[in-house]
Amino acid sequence: MSPIQGLPPIDSTPIDRPIANGEQSPDGPSNFWDTLKGSLEHVQQLQNEADQSVLNLVTGQGEDIHAAMSAVEKADLSFQLVMQVRNKIVQAYQQVSQMQF
């Protein structure tokens, strides 16, 4: 796992053959969109865990404040990372759409 939680490490080995649309490689996601989808699902999972931690804290079900704050901060950082990736994707799309062929 890479230092950025939820994102797979970059593989520097060359690809022997192109992967067909929808086909998964045995090593993991086959393309950028699968990786992005997996990252979004991970961020959603972290958000759900943070919500549950806060709910447990508020209802007094044994959750300590440090664990709840840690879960909320982890979810927030993951969300901020996804938003920055989204911003870069939109920026790249805008640059490509302005190209003249």
N, C-alpha and C positions, 0 to 999 in steps of 0.2 A: 504494500500500500504506500502511496506517495505521502509526502508531508502534508499535502492538502487533502484532508480527509474526504473520502468519497470519490476521488478522482483516481483512475488507474495510472500506474507509472507509464512513462513514454517508452515504447519499445523501439529500439534502434535497429532491429534486424530487418533486412529487406523483405518485401512481400514477393513471394514466388509467382503467385497468380492473382488476378483480380478476384474479388469476392462479389458474387452476384447479389443483386438487391434482395434484401430480406434474409440472406444466408448468414448464419453466425459462424464465426471461426471457432475452433475448439478452445482457443486461448481466452476468449472473452468477447466483448462487443465488437461488431464488425465495422462500425463506422462512427462518425462523429455524433450522429443523432442518437444512436443507442447509448453512447457514453453520456450525452447530455440528458437523456431521459432517465438514466440510472442515477445521475447526480441530483436531478430534481426530485426523484423518489426518495433519495437519501435525505435531502433537505426537508421534505415533508415529514419523514419519519422523525427527524430531530425536533421539528416543530411540535409534533404530536407528543413526543416525550417531554418536552418543556411544558406544554399545556397540562399534561398529567401531573408533573412535578409540582406545578403551581397549585393545581386543584388539590393535591394531597396536602400541601402546606396549608392552604386556606381551611380545609376541612379538618385539619389536625390528625391526619392519618400517619403520623410518624416521619414525615419528610422533613429533613432539617433545611434551614434557609440557605446554607452554603450549597447543598446539592441542587436545590431549586434554582438558585442564581447561576450556578455553573451550567445547568441544562439550558436556561434561557439565553445565556451569553453564547453558548455553543450554537444554538439555533440561529441567533442573530448574526453571528459571523458567517455561518454557512449561507444564510439568505443574502448577506451583503456580497459574498463571493459570486453567487449565482446572478445577482443583479449586475455586477461588473462584467461577467461573461456575456449576459444579454446585451449590455450596452456596446460591447465590442462587436458582437454579431450584427447589431443594427448599424453600427458605424461602418462595418465592412460591406454590408448590403448597400448602404447609401453610396459608398465609394464605387462599388461595382456598377450600380445603376446609373451613375453619372459618366461612366466610361463611354467613349465613342468608338465604334468599331468601323 
